[in-house]
């Protein structure tokens, strides 16, 4: 067969593959992955819209006269904004952020803004992700997001430790949107691994809420830190295509999307460097297939292992729904609907308190089940739950670190720590140093 005859045949096969992919995408709805998940309660979902408003504050130029304040006249108390960092102050090493002491919620919040399409430094962070470049705690993470998180912690470690010493009963929450959500997830993971730098803060007091995060950690880490990190669904966590490939030629991007659509889950599981949305997932379902408009939102939550948001959904509202303003609006609408339902049922206060305790127990059991599920599916580097702790830290076994190693960690910066873990091999790739595996992982 001549080359002239092969070209039309290849074009036909390519067009059929594109048509099949588009047809599957049109039939696939956002509720498919979460249809078997449990319903979230108002108790566990309540922090989401509140933290969205704190993230919105990072976008503001003037907190006294905010432009993005949601309806209802909500304003944060500027007296308790400890610090704000702009692009000039971060020098492009991280997105802008603020630290806020929320006395009403007994919480210390570090909120990080999302991608600024006018800033090259944000694109540099997003695209700094050579496959397998960064390995930490037995898994792989997004290199650029990890570097940004390390920079923030290196600069704000003393401030956070002072606030925790001043308010020992407060929780420590990291929140972010889009690019900032991935940085917040990395930041929470680093703090959990090195709690002594913040005065040995308890793991159960560390939280992270990632609003529409980029995929930033391998599956074993995404499940392992589900007791700390919570992610709110969006098209970005569903985008399995590496972010650095999104800016390639459209034909290359199309081929990559079709490849991710046709690949089996068994092959995905065997790839330890494939990145996923972090932690426990919350999915706000307010649309139905072949129906116009939005419906009373239902929030579903789980710690999935298989079927972990592997399919992007075609939607005319994908980009607009990604905005933090819209996420805050939909989250508040969903919370109001849940509260209204609870008031209609007239649940007594005592039963509401018991429900809070039962939610914690259910999350704990679901978290353990997810870890066991990861082991049963032979996820690379997945191990039994006892090695990583649960909500009840008394049942966890910690990794022993020598006093000399702990002391050296306190002296060196995060950049030095990450540099000490890795080295450049003969091919120019960054690999893990064999001599420091026992001290760093």
N, C-alpha and C positions, 0 to 999 in steps of 0.2 A: 504494500500500500504506500503510495507516494505521500510526501509531506503535505502537498496541496489538499489531499483528501482527509488527512488527519486533523488539520486545523478546524474545519467545520464540525467534525465529530467532537473535538475537545470543547468547542464553543457550546455545542448542544448539551453536553454533559454538565458543563459549568452552569448554564442557564437552568437546567433541570434541578441541579443542587441548590441554586439560589431560590428557585420557586418552592422547593420542598422546605427549605429553611424558613422562608417568609410565611408559608402556610402553617407550619408548626408554631411559629411565633404568634400568628393571628389567633390560633385556637387556644394557645396557652394563656391562662389568666393568672393574675398575681396571687389568687387564693389557693392555687393548686398545692404549693409546697406546705402551706400552713393549715390546710383543711383538717388535718388530724391533730393539730396542736390544741392545747388547753386554752381556755379563756383567761385573760389577765384580769386581775381585780384592780379596783380603784386604789387600794393601798399600795400596791407595787408600782403602778403606773403614774402615780401622782407626781414624782419628781421630774418627769419628762417635760411637760410644758413649762414648769418653773425654771428648769435649767436652760430651756430654749430661750427664755427671756434674758437670762444672764449672758448667754452667748450673743444675743442680739446687742447687748450693751457694748461688746467689744467692737462692733461695727460702727458705733456712734462716734461722732467727732466731739460732741458736747453732751455729757450725761445729764446736765441740768435741763437741756432742751432737746430731748431725743427725737429723732426723725422716724425711728422704726419701732416706737413703743406700740405694743398690741392694744386693741380696744379694751376699754375698762379703766384706763388711766393708770396702769401699773407703772411704777417707777422704783428702781432700786435705790436704796439709801446710800447716797454718795459718801456719807461719812465713813462707811465701812468698806469702801474700795481701797484696799491696802496699796495697790500699785497697778499701773497700766503700762504695757510695753507696746510701742509702735514699731513699724517697719524700720525706722531709723535706729531705734534702740536695740532691736534684735539683729541688725546688720544683715538681714536676709537669712540668718541661720534658722529662724523659726517664724511661724505666722504670729501676728500680734495676739496678746492675751492679757487677761487681768486676773487678779486674786481678790476675792471678795469673802468677807466673813458674814455669813448669813445667820444672825442670832435668832431669827424666827424659826429656822429649821435646824439649829445647832449643827451647822455645817461650814466647813472651809472649802471654798470652791475655786478651782483654777479653770477658767473658761478660755477656749481658744477659737478664734474665728476660722472661717473656711477659705477656700481658694479665692484669691483676688486675680481676676483674669488680666489685670493691667500690670501685675508684678512678675517680672522674670524670675525672681527668687523663689516664688511659689512653684512655678513650673520646674525649676531646677530640683526642688525637693521631691516633687511628684515623679519626675523622670529618672531620679537617681536610684535605680533598682535593677542592677544586673542580676540575672537569675542566680539564686544561691549565694549571693555575695555576703549576706549576713546570717550567721547561725548563732542562736543564743538559747540557752536553757533547753537544748535538745530539739529545737525547731528552727524554722527559717522565718525571717521577718523582712519587711520592706526597708531597704537600706536608708533611703532619704528620710523617712518618717522616724526611724530609730535615731538618726543623728540629730534631728530637730528636738526629739524628746530628751535626748541626753544633754543637749545644750540648755534647754529650759531647766532641767533638774539641777544641772551644775551651777546655774546662776541663781536659782530660787530656793535651793536646798536650805540655806540658813533662815530665810524668811518663813518657809513652811514649818520648819522645826520650831522656830520661836512661837508661831501661832498655835501649834499643837501643844507646846508646853504651857502656853497661856490658857488654852481651852482644852484640857485633857479629855473631856467627855464628848467633844465634837467629832463628827466624821470628816474624812478628807475625800473630796469628790473632784474628779477630773472630767470635764465636759468639753465637747468640741463638735464642730459641724464640718462635714465633707473632709477636706484636707486636715483641718484641725481635729476632726474626730479620730482619724488614724493616728495623729500625734498624741492625742489624749490616751488612746488605747496603749500605745507604746510606753507612755509615761507611767500609766498605772502598772504595767508589767514590770518596769524597771524599779518602781518603788516597792512592789511586793518582793522582788528579789533582793533588795538592799534596804530593808526597813530600818536597819540600825542607823542609817544616815539621817533618818527623821525621828530619832529617839525611840526606836523599836515600836513604832505604831503597830497596833494589831491589824492583822490581815482583814478581819471582819469589819474594820472601820474604814477601809479603803474601797472606794467605789469609782466606777467610770461609766458615763453615759455618752455613747458615741452616736450622734445624729447623722444618719446616712453616711457611714464611714467608707473610705476606700478599703479594698481588701489589703490586709497588711500583715497577716501571720498565717503560718501553716496550720493544718487542721488539728494537729495534736495540741498546739498552743491555744487555738481558738476554743477548744473544748475545755482545756485544763484551767483557763482563767475565766470560765463562765460564772464563777461565784463572785467575781469582781467586776467584770466588764459586761455592760448591757448595750446592745446595738438596736437602733430603730431602722426599720426597713426602708429601702428606697431603690431606685434603679442602679445607683452606684455600687452598693454591696452585691448586686446581682451581676455586675459586669465582670465576667470571668476573664475576659481578655485583659492581659497586662496593660496597665495604664500607659506605659511607654509606647505600646503598639497602636493606641488609639489615634496618635498624631501621625501615623504612617499614611501611605497612599490608601485611598478608599478600597482598591482591589485587594490589597494585602490585608486590610482590616476585615473585609468581607470573608476572605479565606479563613482567617483566624476564628471569626465568629462561627462559621460553619463547622470548623474542626471541633470547637468546644461544644457545639450542639450535638454532634454525632459521637463524640467520645463516650465510652461507657464509664460508669461510676467506679468499677473495679480498677480500671486504668488510672482514674483520677486518684484513688486512694493510694496507689502504689507510688505516686509522685510526691515525695516528701517536701518539695519546694513549691508546690502549688499553694497560692495564698487564698485565704478565705476571710469573710467578715468575722470580726472577733466576738467571743463571748456568747451570752444569752441573747436571743433575737426576739424583738417585738415587731409584730406586723399589724399595721392599721389597715383593715379591710373596709373600704367604703365604696367599692365599685363592684358591679356584677357583669358577667359576660353578656354581650348583646343587649345591654340596657344602658340608657342614657342617663346622665346626671349622677349625683352622689347620694348615698343612702346612709342611714344611721350607722356610724362606724362601730366596728367590732375589733377589739384588740386581742390578738392571739400571741402566745409566747411559748417558747420551748428552748431546749439546748439540743438542737439536732446534730447528728453526725452525718448520716447519709441524707441526701436531698437537702443540702444546706445552701439554698438559694443559688442553684446552678444555672438558672434560665432567666435571661432578661426578658421583660415584657414590653412589647411594642405599645406605645401610648403617645397621644398627642400632647399630654400634659407632663411628660417625663421631666423635662428641664424645669418647668415652672414649679412642679411639686418638690423639686430638690431644694428650693430656696428655704432658708431657715425660717422666714416669715410664714411660709405655708405649712411647714412642719409644726411650728408652734400652734398655728391656728387649728390644724387637724388634731393634734394631740390634745389641745384643750377641749375641743369639741367631743372627742372620744371620752375624755375624763368626765366632762359634764354629763354625758349620756350614762356613764357607769354610776355616777353619784345619784343621778335622778332615779335610776333603776333601784338602787339600794334604798333611797328614801321612800320610794313607792312600796317596797317590801317592808318598810318600817323595822329595820334590823336594830335590836337593842344595842346599847353601847358595849355591854359586856360581851355580847357575841361578836361585835366588831373587833374588839381586842383579841378575842380568841382566834378570829379569822387572820389577824396579822401574824400570830404565832404559827398558825397552820400553813400560811403562805411560805414562811421561812422554812418550815419542815418539808413542804412539797418541793421547794426549790433545791433544798439539800439532797433529797432523794433523787430528783431528776438529774441533778449534777453528777451524782455518783453513777447513776444508770448510764449517762452519756459517756463517762470515762470507761466503764466496763464495755459499752458498746464499741468504743474506739478500739479497745483491745481485741474484742471478738472479730472485728473487721480487719484486723492486722494492719491498722494504720501505723506507718513508720514512726518509731519513737513513742508510741502510745504505751502507757504503763498503768498499773493498777492505781486506784484513787488514793491509797494510803500514803503514797510518796509525795503528794502535792497539797494535801490539806483539804478541808472542806469548810463549811460554815462553822463547824465545831472544831476548833483548832486542837482541842485536847486529843482528838482521834488521829491527828496527823503526825507524821514523822518528818522532821526537817533535815535538810542537808547539812552535814557538819562542816564547819569552816574553821580552819586553824586560827588561833589568836594572831599569829604573825600576818596571815593573809588578810584577816579582818582589819588589822591596824593599818596595813598598807593601802587597803581600799579607802579608808577614811582620809588618807593623805592625798592620793592622786585624784586628778580630775576625771570626768567621764570620758573625755576624748582620749586620755592616756589609757584608761581601762579598756576601752574598745580596741585601741591600737595594740595593747598588750596581748589581747586574745587572738588577733589575727596576724598573718604574715603574707607576703607576696611570693608565690611560687615561680618556677622557671617560665611558665607560660604567661605570667603577668596577672594571674587570677589571685584574688584574696582568699586564703584558706585558713582554717583553724590551726593554731599552733598546738602540736601534740604535747609539748612540755607543760602547757597550762590548762589542759582539759580538766584535770581534777580540781584545780583551784577556781575555775571560772564557770563551769557548768554545774 
